[in-house]
Amino acid sequence: MILTKEVNIHIKGIFIKRYKELGYIVNTKGLNTIKVKDLPKSSQVKVKVKCDTCGIEKELKIQEL
């Protein structure tokens, strides 16, 4: 289960258009608060997760989920 709901990231390049299409107002000079569900599956951003079976919490990159 993903515990982190939102992350703060810098948005650059081809992702500017992607996040604008998702309805975000993109700040290209600073951090943007993005919902974890809107991150691409190849993202290197780390989020806090909890194992549904054993309950252990740790951080994983989105691409590792």
C-alpha positions in Angstrom: 0.0 0.0 0.0 1.3 3.4 -0.9 1.3 5.7 2.1 2.6 8.9 0.5 -0.3 10.8 -1.2 1.7 13.8 -2.7 5.3 14.6 -3.5 7.2 17.9 -4.3 9.1 17.7 -7.5 10.8 19.8 -10.1 9.1 19.5 -13.5 11.2 19.8 -16.7 11.2 19.1 -20.4 8.5 16.8 -21.8 6.8 16.5 -18.4 5.7 20.1 -18.4 3.1 19.4 -21.1 2.0 16.2 -19.4 1.3 17.8 -16.0 -0.5 20.8 -17.6 -2.7 18.3 -19.4 -3.5 16.7 -16.1 -4.6 20.1 -14.8 -1.6 21.2 -12.8 -0.3 24.8 -12.8 3.4 24.1 -13.5 6.1 26.1 -11.8 9.2 25.6 -13.9 11.5 27.5 -11.5 10.5 25.7 -8.2 8.8 22.7 -6.7 5.4 21.4 -7.7 3.1 19.4 -5.4 2.0 16.4 -7.5 -0.3 13.5 -6.5 1.6 10.2 -6.4 -1.0 8.6 -8.7 -0.1 11.1 -11.4 3.6 10.2 -11.5 4.9 8.2 -14.5 5.6 4.5 -13.7 9.2 5.1 -14.6 9.6 7.8 -11.9 12.7 7.8 -9.7 10.7 9.6 -6.9 10.7 7.7 -3.6 7.5 7.2 -1.7 6.7 5.6 1.6 5.0 2.2 1.3 3.6 -0.4 3.7 3.5 -4.2 3.1 -0.1 -5.4 3.2 1.1 -8.8 4.6 3.7 -8.0 7.3 3.1 -4.3 7.9 6.7 -3.2 7.3 7.1 0.3 6.1 9.9 1.5 3.8 10.7 3.8 0.9 10.7 2.7 -2.7 11.0 4.4 -6.1 7.8 4.5 -8.1 9.4 2.3 -10.8 10.0 -0.4 -8.1 6.4 -0.8 -7.3 
